C-alpha cells in the first residue's frame, strides 16, 4: 500500500452496541454512520483489556498486558517498552498526540514529537484500590456513578471541546506546511466516559421515558460463580440507582454523550476534508473499551461481555474498501503494525498484531483469533478471553469458564461451558490459551506486582482509609475523590 498520513480518533468507554451503524435504533451517530459507509466497519473488534490504562498500553506497544505489566489503572505505561509513538519519530515521521494518553507521567520517555493537553493517571499514582487483590475491597466510589447523573457541562465535555479545536487547528497547519514524510495524529477524547452528564442540547435528543431497561442479570448464576460473586460484592454500581427511571436517566445521558462524541468526531473528519487531506490520509475511529451501561446490572467496563470488551472500529482512506463490513476478529494490538505500514515503516513480525489495512482488504478469516485479559478492580483472579469465529471462550483462573456462540446467541445469554456438544471445542480453546500464556503464572505475577505497588503507597489499610479516586482529572485539574 502507498504510504499515507494517518489520523487515529479514539473515544473512551463507547460500547460498540451503541452506534447507529452497529444496529442501535435510538442512539444518534450520523457522523460515525457516514464514516462507516465510506470505509470499513469491523464487527468483531476487541480491546485487549477492558480497562483504560492496560488497554492503552497495548494500543501503543502492540504487546499484551502480561508483557507490558500495566495491570490496572494505577500501574501505568511509562515508555519503557517502545511503541509506534517512538518508532515513527525515530524514522523521521511526525507523530503528535492531542488529548488523553493515560500513561504514568509527562516526565517519562513516552514518545511523540509533541503532546498537546495530555491526560495521565491521577497524581502519577493512579487508582490504588484497583491494585488490592485478590481480597477485594468494596468500592464505595461506585455510588458516584448514580449520584452524578443529569444533563450539564463537565470538565470532560470542556476538555473534549478543547481537543477538537486543537485538532482542527493542527490539521490546518499540517495542510499548509506539508511534510516530506507521512505523519500520524492521535486524537484522544474522554466522552462518553462517565460522569453521565451530557450537554443539554445532546441530552434533549433523548426522552428517558422511551429508553428500554437493558437485559437483566442472572443473579442465580452470578451468586453461584465465585469469581462473579466476588466481583459483584466489590463493584456495586447498580445498587445506588433508586429505580428504573433513575437508570433510564443515566442511559439517556450516556446516549447524549455518545452523540456529543459523534459531533466531535465529525468535526475532525470534516477538517481533514476541508484541508484537502482526504487523498493522502487514512482515518480510524476506535475505542479503548466499551461500557455495559446497565446490561446485566453491570455499569462501566471490566468484564469480557460484548458490551465491555467489544469495541467499535471503523477505517477509511486511500486503498481502503468503501462500504465494507469485516467480521474477522481484530484488536487494539493491530494498531502497531497498521500505523507502521501506513507510513511505510517495516512491521515487527514478533508482535501478535496484524495490519488492519490488510485485514480490511482481505476476505473474512473465521480462523483468526484475538486475545484479551483482565487483572484490575473487581477481579479476584486473572481473566482471559479468546475469540475465534463465532465462539468466545472466557477463562477465569481457578474458576469455571464460559463459552458463548455469538452468531446464535449475540446477547450472551446461554453459557455453553457444560454443553456436551462443545467439550472438544472448549478443550481446544484451553489448549490454545495455554500455548500462548500460563494463566496461573500470569495471575501470580500480576498479584505480586500489585501487592508491591500497594505497599509502596502505604499498604492496604492506608489506601482504604483514603477517599477513593473517581475519574482521572483533566490536565490542570484536581483528582476527583469520593468521601
Buried (B, 14 or more C-beta within 10 A) or exposed (E): BEBBBBBBBBBBBBBBBBBBBBEBEBBBBEBBBBBBEBBBBBBBBBBBBBBBBBBBBBBBBBBBBBBBBBBBBBBBBBBEBBBBBBBBBEBEBBBBBBBBBBBBBEEBEBBBBEBBBBBBBBEBBBBBBBBBBBEBBEBBBBBBBBEBBBBEEBBBBEBBBBBBEBBBEBBBEBBEEEEEBBBBBBBBBBBBBBBBBBBEEBBEBBEBEEBEEBBEBBEEEBEEBBBBBBBBBBBBBBEBBEEEEBBBBBBBBBBBBBBBBBBBBBBBBEBBEEBEBBEBBBBBBBBBBBBBBBBBBBBBBBBBBBBBBBBBBBBBBBEBEEEBEBBBBBBBBBBBBBBBBBBBBEBBEEBBBBBBBEBBBEEBBEEBBBBBBBBBBBBBBBBBBBBBBBBBBBBBBBBBBBBBBBEEBEBBEEBBBEEEEBEEBBEBBBEBBEEBBEBEEBBBBBBEBBBEBBEEBEEBEEBBEEEBBBBBBBBEBEBBBBE
